Amino acid sequence: MEGLTSNSDARKTDHGLTAPLSHTLLTLQKRAAGKPASYILVIFLACLVMIPLCGRIEPDSARFAGWDLHLYRRMADAAPGLALDVPPPFVYRVLGPYLSGVLPLNRDSAFLLLTLGAALLVPLMLYLVLRRLGVSPQSATLAAVLLIFNKGLFGFMIWDYYQINDLLSLLWVVLLLGSVYAGSWPAFGLVLALGVLTREIIVLMPLVALVHLLESGRWQAERRALLLSLVPATLVLLTLALAVNAHGASPLYYASAASTYGHKALQPQAWLRLLVLAFAPVSLLPLLRFDRTWKILRRANHLLLLYALTVGSTFFGLDLERLMAPAFVTFYFVLGRLLDETPLSPRQVSGVLIAAFLASLHHLYARYPLPTREMTILSSIVATAMATGVFWWRLRCATSEHRAWAAE
C-alpha cells in the first residue's frame, strides 16, 4: 500500500485520541484510489475547519490604527479610480483593493469574500501543482492540509482579510508555475499581468520560468513565447509606475527599503523565523533528510531559485514568516517527495496533524487566541519538536527495516 501509510504500520491498531483521525485517513486511502475528488474534498474540509478558527481582525480597533489595512481600505474606497496618493509600496498593490472596491458589496464584506474565495483556491491549486510535479495524491493532500494549518503563511491572511493581495500572490505563483509546466504562455502572460498589480514578488517569476526552460531543455523551442508573454505585464507595470510617479512616489522606495530592513540578515533570530518558524511544525524534515532534499532540489532548480528569491525579498519588508509565503510551493514539494519516499502510518500522520494544529495557535490572530506571545512561541517549539520526533522515528524504523531486509 502506497502513500501516507506504510505496509508494516497499516496493520497496527490505533488507540486513544488519534484513532478516529487515523481511521479516517486509512479509509480515505483505501477508497480514494483513482478518485481525485476524494482528496480535494479532504482539502476543502480542512479549510472549513480551520478558516473559522482563524478569527477576524477588528479593523477599527485602536490596537490596529497604524496597520496597512487602512491604506488598502482607502484604495478600495477610491475604486473605480486609483488612490495614487497612498505611499509605496502599497500604491503598487492595486488589484486586491480595486476588486474589493468595484464589487457590488460594502467594502469590508468584499474584502472578506475575496479572501475566502482565494483561501479555498490556494490549497487546491497547490495540490494540483504538486501532482503535476509527481507527488502522490496522498502526500500532496497532506502537504495542502499542512499549509492550511500554517498560521503565518495562511492563517494570518484569513484573520487580516484586508491582506487579500498576499493570498492572490500565492494563487498567481501556483498558476504561473502550472502555466510554465503546461507550456501555456498566453495564460502565463495573463496571470503575470495580474500578478504585477498584486505584489512585487511576482515580478521575479519570469526568472523562475527561464530556469525551468533551461533545465528541461525547452529553452530553444519556447524562448520566443516566453519573451512575448512578458509584454502585457511590462506595459501594465510601466503604466502604473508612470501614474504613481506623477503623484510624487518613486520606485527608488525599494532601494531605501533594502537599507531600512536589510539589517535583518545579520540577526540570527530573523533566520530562525524565516527558515524554521515559517513552515512549522514540519520545517525540520528536509534537514533530517538533507542529502535527499538537496538531490530533489537540484533536479528542480527553478523551485530552488524561487525559494532563494523569496528569502532575498524578505529583506525589503518588515515581516518575516509571512514574507516567506511565495516559497510555499518549493517547501511543500520537497516535503511531498520525502513523504513519498518514507510513507507515514495513520498514527504518525495523526501525530503530525496534532502538531500542526498546536502550531496554528496564536495570541493575536485566532478566534480563540492564546493568552500571551510567549505561549505562541512555546506552542510552535513544542509542535515542531513533536512533528520532528515523528519523522525521526519513522526514518529510524525505515532504516531498521532496510537493514533487516538486507540481512535476509
C-alpha positions, 0 to 999 in steps of 0.5 A, a space after each residue: 500500500 502506497 502513500 501516507 501509510 506504510 505496509 508494516 504500520 497499516 496493520 497496527 491498531 490505533 488507540 486513544 485520541 488519534 484513532 478516529 483521525 487515523 481511521 479516517 485517513 486509512 479509509 480515505 486511502 483505501 477508497 480514494 484510489 483513482 478518485 481525485 475528488 476524494 482528496 480535494 474534498 479532504 482539502 476543502 474540509 480542512 479549510 472549513 475547519 480551520 478558516 473559522 478558527 482563524 478569527 477576524 481582525 477588528 479593523 477599527 480597533 485602536 490596537 490596529 490604527 497604524 496597520 496597512 489595512 487602512 491604506 488598502 481600505 482607502 484604495 478600495 474606497 477610491 475604486 473605480 479610480 486609483 488612490 495614487 496618493 497612498 505611499 509605496 509600496 502599497 500604491 503598487 498593490 492595486 488589484 486586491 483593493 480595486 476588486 474589493 472596491 468595484 464589487 457590488 458589496 460594502 467594502 469590508 464584506 468584499 474584502 472578506 469574500 475575496 479572501 475566502 474565495 482565494 483561501 479555498 483556491 490556494 490549497 487546491 491549486 497547490 495540490 494540483 501543482 504538486 501532482 503535476 510535479 509527481 507527488 502522490 495524491 496522498 502526500 500532496 493532500 497532506 502537504 495542502 492540509 499542512 499549509 492550511 494549518 500554517 498560521 503565518 503563511 495562511 492563517 494570518 491572511 484569513 484573520 487580516 482579510 484586508 491582506 487579500 493581495 498576499 493570498 492572490 500572490 500565492 494563487 498567481 505563483 501556483 498558476 504561473 508555475 502550472 502555466 510554465 509546466 503546461 507550456 501555456 504562455 498566453 495564460 502565463 502572460 495573463 496571470 503575470 499581468 495580474 500578478 504585477 498589480 498584486 505584489 512585487 514578488 511576482 515580478 521575479 517569476 519570469 526568472 523562475 520560468 527561464 530556469 525551468 526552460 533551461 533545465 528541461 531543455 525547452 529553452 530553444 523551442 519556447 524562448 520566443 513565447 516566453 519573451 512575448 508573454 512578458 509584454 502585457 505585464 511590462 506595459 501594465 507595470 510601466 503604466 502604473 509606475 508612470 501614474 504613481 510617479 506623477 503623484 510624487 512616489 518613486 520606485 527608488 522606495 525599494 532601494 531605501 527599503 533594502 537599507 531600512 530592513 536589510 539589517 535583518 540578515 545579520 540577526 540570527 533570530 530573523 533566520 530562525 523565523 524565516 527558515 524554521 518558524 515559517 513552515 512549522 511544525 514540519 520545517 525540520 524534515 528536509 534537514 533530517 533528510 538533507 542529502 535527499 532534499 538537496 538531490 530533489 532540489 537540484 533536479 528542480 532548480 527553478 523551485 530552488 531559485 524561487 525559494 532563494 528569491 523569496 528569502 532575498 525579498 524578505 529583506 525589503 519588508 518588515 515581516 518575516 514568516 509571512 514574507 516567506 509565503 511565495 516559497 510555499 510551493 518549493 517547501 511543500 514539494 520537497 516535503 511531498 517527495 520525502 513523504 513519498 519516499 518514507 510513507 507515514 502510518 495513520 498514527 504518525 500522520 495523526 501525530 503530525 496533524 496534532 502538531 500542526 494544529 498546536 502550531 496554528 495557535 496564536 495570541 493575536 490572530 485566532 478566534 480563540 487566541 492564546 493568552 500571551 506571545 510567549 505561549 505562541 512561541 512555546 506552542 510552535 517549539 513544542 509542535 515542531 519538536 513533536 512533528 520532528 520526533 515523528 519523522 525521526 522515528 519513522 526514518 529510524 524504523 525505515 532504516 531498521 527495516 532496510 537493514 533487516 531486509 538486507 540481512 535476509 
